[in-house]
C-alpha cells in the first residue's frame, strides 16, 4: 500500500476520554473547535495560516465575543479534522489509501488551498493521489470504498470518478502491460526460473487470467460497483463473457445460497435492489456472457423478492436463449402463491416455448450471423433441452398437486425431433401414474398417448410389459412391437429387412386402428398367432446366428412367444369378459404352455408390477 508522510514535528495531540482533544504545549490554547461530539482545544495562529475558512469563522466568533467554533457536517468527522490540524501544526501525518479521501474532503472544507499558503494540504494530497493512489490497483479500490461515507464531497471533488476511471482502465488493459499486483496477492512476474530461461511474451500473458480483477471489485458497495461495471463496459475492451463472470462473482458474494437464508435475513428490499441492478448490468448480447445456471439463480431470487416486471422479463428472455445449458436442478423453481404446485411449471413451459420458437426462427431465417455450423449445434442443443425436460417431468411428477393438463402440455411443448427415444418420457409417465393413483381410465389413456412405443429401447419395453399401471392396450402394443422388432432383425439377416419392416409397420398400424374393444383384441390375437407360426419357421436361423447376436434379437422371440401364447389364450378364452383398455387390473392374462394337457384347465395367473 502506498503512503506519504507530511510534517516533521512529533505528534503532540492528547486526548481526555472520547470527547476532548488538545495540543500539549507551553502556550495556552485560545480557540475551541467543535467537530461532531469532540472538542478540540487549539491555537489560532497555526490554524489561520493554513485555512481560509477558519480565518472567517474565527473573525466571526471574535465579533460575537466567543472563542468556540462549530464545524457542522464536517466531512470525515473528528478523525479527518485532526489530520488537518496536525498538518497546520507541522506534526507528522501519514496519508494512505484509508484516510486520504477523508483528508482531501476535510482540506476542501477548510479551504486549505495554495492561495492561502504555498504547498498547502490540498496540493500535497492531490500530488499523492495522482502519483501513487490512482496508479495502484488495490489502493484505488480501497479509496473508492471510503468515499461512500464522504458523499457528496467525494463526488464533487471527483475522487469517486477518478477512482472508477483508474479501476476501469486497469481492467481493460492488455495483460502484457499489467505492472501491478492483482487478485489473491499474486505477483505480476512469472516464477524466477521461467524468467531466467527467457520467458516469451505469450507465456507472460497466459500466466495472467483474463478475469484476474473480478474478485477484488466484489468488495465494493452496489451503487459504486454499478458505476465501475458501467465504466468498464463503456471502454468496450472487455468481453461480455468476462463481464458476466464478474456479475456472477458479485452475486455469489452478496446473495444467499438458498431461499431459506433469504427469508431468515429479512433483507428482501436490499436483495430486490441488488437483483434489479445486476439484471440491468448484464451484457447486451443476450446469447453470450452469463451461464444459464447463474441466470436461473437470479430468476429464483427475483421471483421471491418481487422484482419489477421488466427485470423478470429480461431474465426470462435471456434464459430461454440458453436453455440448453440448464440442468434439472436449475429448473426446479419454487412456485409462488397462488400456485399450489411445488414448482413453477408454467414458467418452465414459457421458457421452453420461447426456446423452441427461437430455434424455429433461426432455422427458417438464415442470415450472416447464422451459418450451417450454428444450425447443427442448434439441433444438438434441442436434443439436450428435450432430455432435460423429460428429466424435469420425472421430478415434478412426484407432486400430488401437479395437474394432468400441465404435465401433458409441458411434454408436448418439446418437438418430436428432440426425443429420439421415449425412455425418459416413459419414466416420467410411470412416475406420474404411481403418484396419482386416482386417475380415471380416460386420463390414463391420455397420458400414455404421449409415448411412442416404437421409440422405446428394449430395456424400457421390458419394464413397460410388466407395468400394471399402464392400460392393457399399451402393454399389448409394446409386446407386439418388440416381436416385430425381433422378427425384423431375423429377416434382416436374410436380406429381406425392407419388406419385413413394411409388413410389420402395416400390421402395427392395423393393430392400433382395430384394438379398441374386446372383439378386436381377439381378432388381433388370431393374427398374431398366425404371425407367430411364421416366426417359428425362422427359429433355426436365429439359433445359428445367436453367437454373433447377443442382443434383444436372440432373447425377444422366445420371451415374446410365451407372452403371445398367454395373450392368445386370453383372447380365446377370456376376451369376452375383458376390455382391451383395462388399466386397473392386477392380474396378467392366463397362460398356456404348448404341449401340456393340464395347462388348459389350470393356467397360472401372474401379477404385472411396476418397477421404478
N, C-alpha and C positions, 0 to 999 in steps of 0.2 A: 504494500500500500504506500502511495506517495504521501509525503508530508512536507511542511515548510515551517521553520521556526522564525518567529518575529521577536524583536527586542533582545535585551541582554541583561537587564536588571533582575535580581532574584524576585520571586513571587512573594509579595508582602500582603496579599489578601488573607484576612482572617474571618472566621465565622463564629457566631454565637447562636447555637441552635440551628433551626432551619430557616429562620426569617430575618437574620441580620448578617450583613457583610460589611467589613470595614478594612481600611488600609492601616497596617501597623507603621506608624510614623511619629516623629517627634513633633511635627506640626499638627495642630488641631484641625479636624475636618470642619468645613464651612458650608457644605451643601448635602442635603439628603435627597436621594432619588429613589422613588418607589416604583418597582417593577413587579407587577402581579402582587404577591403577598410578601415580597422580600424588600427590605430597606437597605440601601447602600449609603454608608457614610463616607463621603469622598471630599476631595479638594477641587475648587473651581478651576484653578489655573491649568492643570494638565488636561482637563476635560474640554475647556473652552478653546484651547489651542488646536484641537483636532476636530471638534464637532460644531458645525454651524447651527444645528438645531438646538443644541444645549445652550449656545450663546443667546439665542432668542428666548428660550424658556427661563434661563437664569435672570435675564433682564426683566422679564415679565414678573417673576417671583419677587425680585427686589422692589419693583414698583408697588407690589401688593404687600410689602413688608413680611415676606415669607421666605424661609430657607428650605422648603420642601418642593420637589418637582415630581409630578405624577406622569409616568410614561404609559399611557393607555394603549392596549392592544400591541404591545411591543413584540415584533416577530422573533421567535426563538426563545422568548421568556428570559428569566434572570440569568440563565446559563449563557445565552448569547450576549447579553449586556455585559457580563463580567469579562468576556473575551475582549470586547471593545474597550472597556475601562482599563484593562491591563495594558492594552496597546497604547492607550493615551499616556499611561504612566511609564512606558518603555520597558515593562516587565516581560519576561519570556512567555511567549504564547506559541503553542504548536497547533498548526492547522492541518487537518486531514480530511478524508472523504466524509467522515461522520459529522464534522462541525463546520465545514467550510460554507455550506449553503446557508446555515443559520447566521454565521458571522457576516456573510455578504448581505443578507437581508437586514441585519441589525445595523450594519455600517451605512446602508442606504437610508434607513430610518433616521439615523443620527446625522446624516448629511456629511459624512467624513470623506469629502472629495478633494481633488487636487487644488481647487481654488481657495481652500482653507489652509492647507499645508502640503508642501511637496512631498511625494512619496507616502501619501496618506493610505489609510486602510483599504479603501475601495480599490485603489490602483494595485496594491500588493496582492489582494485576493484575486483580482482579475488576471494578473500575471500567473498566479498559481493555477487557476482554473484552466487557462488556455495552454499553458506549457506542460502541465502534468495531469490534472484530473481528466480532462476530455481526451487525452491521449491514452488513457488507461481504460481497458475494458471493464474490469471489475469496479474500479473507483467511480466510473460513470454510472454504473448500476446502483452503487451504494448512495451516491449523491442524489440520484433520481428518487430513491426510496425515501430520503429525508425531506424532500421538497413537499410532500403531501401535507405535513403539518405547518408549512410556511406559506400556504396559499393565502391571498393572491400575490403576495410579494415575489415568491419564487417564479411565478409565471410572468409577472410584469417585467422582471429583470431578465427574462428569457433563459433562466437556469434550466428550467424543465425542457424547453425546446432544444437547447444546446446539448443536453444530456441525451435526449432522444435521437437527435441527429448523429451524435457520436456513436451510439449503440447501433443504429440502423446502418451507418456506413461500415462499421466493422463486420456486421453480419453479412453484408453484401460483398465483402472483399474477396478477392481471389485467394484461395488457401495458400498459394505460393507467396503471397505478400503479408501473411499474418506474422506479426512480430511481437505478440503479446501472449501472456499465459491465458489459458482458457479452461473450460469446464473440468471439474474434478482436480483442479490444480495441476493438470498435466502440462509439461513444458512444450514449447513450440518445437524445439530441436529434436531430431530423432536421436536414438541412442548413439553414444560416442563411437561405438565400434563401427556402426554403419557410416558415420561421418568420416572416420579415418579411412574407410575403404572407398570413399568417394561416392557418396550418395548422389543420385541424379535428381533433377528437379521433379520428375514424375513420382519418384519414391517419396520425396518430401511432401508432395501434395496428397498422395494417397495415405500418408500417415495421419492426416488431419481429417476427421469425419466431416461431411458436409453439414450435419446438424449439430456441430460442436456447441452452438450457442443456446440451444432450446432450453436446456436445464437451468441455466443461470437466470434467464429473464422470468422464469416461473415465480420467482420471489416477489415480483412486482405486484402492486395492487391493481385491481381490474381496470380502473379507468386509465391508469398510466400504461398498463400492459396494452390496452387497446390502442393508445396513441403510438406505442412502439411498433406494433404489428402493422398499423396503417402506414407508418413511415417506411417500414421495410418493403411493404408491397408497392408503395409509390415509386421506389427506386427501380423496381422491375428487374432486379438481378438475382432474385431468389426464386427457385422453382416452387410451383404450387404444392408439390409433394412435401417439401421442407416446411412450408407454412402449415400444412395440415398436421405434420408431425409436431410442430411447436404447439399448436392448439390442443392436440391430444395430450401432450405432456402437462399442459396447464390444467386441463380438465381432470386428469388423474391426480394432480397435486391438490386441487381445491374442491372437487366434487366427491361425495361419499361413494363408497364401493357398492352399496346396496340401498334400496329404497327404505329399508328398515332404519338405517342410520340417518337417512334424510328426514324421517319422521321424528326421530329422537333428538336431532339437533335443533329443531324448531326454528330454522333459518330459511323458511320457504321463500320469503321475499328476496333475500340476497341471492339464493340459488336461482331464482327466476331471472333476476337481472344478469347473473353470470351466464346462464344458458343462452339468453337472448343476445348477449354481447358476443359470445363465441359463435353463434349462428351467423351473425352479421359479418364476422371476420373470416368466415370460410372462403376458400379460394373461389374466384368467379367461375372457373372451369369446373362445372359440377361433376364431370366424369372423372376428374383426377383429384389427387390431393389426399383426402381423408379416407381411411379404411372404413368399410361398411360397419364393422363392429363398433367403432367409435361413434359413428353417426346414430346407430341404433341405441347406444347407451344414452346419448344426448336426448334422443326422442323419448325414451322411457322416463327420464327425469323431467323433460319438458312437459309431458302429459300430466305427470304427477303434480308439478308445481303450478301448472296452468299458464304456460307462456302464451303470448298473443298468437292469433291465427296465422299471421304472415310467417313467423318463425317456424311454427309447426308445419305449414305447407312447404316451406323451403326444405326442411329436413326430409319430409316425405318424398319430395321430388328427387332429392339427391340420393336417398336410399334406393328408390325404385330403379335408378340408373345403374346401381352397383349391387343389385340384389343377389347376383351370382356369388358374391363373396360372403354372404350371410350364412351363419350356422343356425341350427335349430335352437340352440340356447339363446342366440341373439334375438330370435323372432318371438320368444316367449315374453311378450309384452303384457304386463298385468292390465286387466280390464278396469276401467273407471266406471263409477256409478253414472247412469242407472243400469249398466250392463250387468247381467247375472252370471256370465261365464267367468272362468278363472283368467282367461287370456283374451286379448283384444283380437278376435278372429277377423272382424270386419276391417280393421286396419291392415292386417296382413293381406287380406284379399285385395284391398285397394293397392297395396304395393305390387302384388303380383299382376293385377290388371294393367297397371301403368308400365311395368317392365315388359309385359307381353306386347302392349301397344307400341312401345318404343322400339322393340326389336322388329316388329312387323313393319313399321315405318322405315326403319333403317334398311331392311332387306328390299323394300319396294323402291325407295328413293335413294339411289346411289349418287354420291357427289364426290367432289375432290377429296373430301376427308374420309370417305368410306370406300375402301377397296375390298377385293376378294378375301384378303387375309383377315380383315376385320370381321367380315361376314362369317368366315369359317370359325373364328373364335366366338362370334356371337352364338352360333349353333351349339358350340361346346358349353358356353355359359348357360344356354337354355336347358341343356341336359342337367347341368348342375342345379339349376333352380328347380327342375322337376323332381330330382332326387331329394332335395332339401324339403320341399313342400310335402312330399309323401311321408318323410320322417316327421315333419311337423304335424301332419294329420294323425300319425300314430300317437304323438304326445297328447294332443288336445282331445283325442278320442276317449281318454280316461275321465274327462269332465262330464259329470252326470247332467249338467245344465246345457251342454252343447246340443243344439237342435240338429235334427237330420238335415234340414234345409241348408244350414250353414256348412255342414260337413260336405254335402253334395256340391254346393256352389263353389266352395274352395277347390274341391277336387277337379271339377270341370273347368276351372279357370286355367289349368295347365294344358297347353296344346298336346295333341296325341304324339307329335314328333318329339316331345320332351320326355315321353315314357316309352323307351324301347322295350322295357319289361314291366310287368304289373305286379311284381313280387312285393314292392314297397306299398303299393296301394292295397293289395290283398291283406297285408299285415295290419294296415290302418283299419280296414273294414272289419277284420276279425276282432280287433281290439274294441271297436265301437259296438259290435254285436255283444261282446262279453259284458261291457259296462252299461249297456242299455237293454236289459232282458225284456222290457215291457213293449218292445217294438211289435207292431202288428205284422201280419203276413205280407201285406202290401208294402209296408215300409222296409221289410227285409228284402223283398224283391227289388225295391227301388235302389237301395244302397248296393246290392250285389250287382245291379245292372251297370255300375261304374266299371266293373272289372271285365277284362277281355281274357278269357281262359287261354286263348291262343298265344298270349304274350306272357304266360306264366312259365317259369322254369320247372323242371321235373320235380325238384325238391318242394316248391310251393304247391304244385299239383298234388303230390303225395300227401301233403299236410291237409289240403282242401278236401281230398277224398275221404278223410277221416273226421272232418269237422261237422259236428251235429248242429252247429249254429247256422249253417248255410242251408238254403232251400234245396230240396232233393233234386230239383231240376238243374241247379247249378252244379251239384256234385256229379250228376249224370253227364253233363256237358264236359266236365273236367275229365272224367274217366274215358269218355268217348274220344276226346281229342288226344289224350295220351295214347290210346290204342291206335288212332290214326297216325300219330307221330311215329310210333314204333313200327307200324307197318310200312310207312313211307321210307323209314330208314332201311328196312329189309329190301324193299323193291328198288331202292337206290343202288343197292349192291348189284342188281341185275340190269342196271342202266335204264330203268323204267321210272325214274323218280318223278319226271314231269307229269306223266299220265296218272301216276298214283296220287300225286298231290292234288291234281284237278279233281279226280274222282272223290278223294276224301273231303275236299273242300265243299264239293256239291252235296255230299252226304251230310256233312255237318250243317250246311245251310238248310237242308231239308229237315234235319232234326230240330233246329231252332224254330222253324216255322210250324212244325206239327206237334211238338212235345208240349201241349198246353192242357191236356186233360188225360184222364185215365185210359181211354181207348187209344189215344195217340201214343201214349207210353208203351202199351202192349204192342202196337203196330211197329214202333221203332225197335222194340226188343226183338221182334221177329227178324227185322232187317239186320240187326246187329248179330244175331245168331248165325245168319247166312254168311255175313262177312267174317265171323269168327271161324267158320269152317274153311273159308278161303285162306285165312291167315295160317291155319294149322298146316296147310299144304306146304307152306314155306318153312316149316319147323326144321327140317333137315338143313336147309341153307343157313338158318340162324345159328344152329349148333356149330356148323362148320366154320362160321366166322366169329364165334364167341371169343376166341382167344385174341382177336385183333380189335374187338369192340367191347370194352369193359364198361360201357356207359349204360344209359337207360335202354338202349336197343335190346340188350340181351336180358334185362330184368323185367321190363314193362310187359312184354307179351304174355308171360306166364301169370304175372300178377293181374293183368287186365282180364285174362281168360277166366280166372277164378271169380273176379268181381262180376264180369258179364254173365257168367253162369248163374250167379246169385240173382242178378237183375232179371235174367231170363225167366227163372223160376218165379220171381216176384211178379213179373208181368203176366205170367201164365196162370199162377195160382192165387195171387193176392191182389192183382191190379184192380179188381172191381171195387175193393174197399179202400184203396189208397189214392191220394192225389199227387200228381207229379210235382206240385209246388209245396208239398208239406215241409215246413221248416222246424216244427217243434218236436218232431219225432225223436225219441231217444234210442230207437232200435233200428239196426240196419236190416235190409231185406234178407229173407231166408235164403240159405244156400243149398245147393245140391252138388254133390261130388259125383261126376260121371262114373258109372260102373258100380256104384254102391247101392244095392237094392233097398237098404234100410234108410238111406238118406231122404227118400221121398216122403217118408212118414214122420220123421223126427229130425228135421233140419234144425240146426242150432241158430240162435239169434245172437248177433254181436252188436255191441253198442258203438256208434261212432262218437268220437270225442274230439275236443278242440285242444290244440297244443299251442301254447304261446311261443 
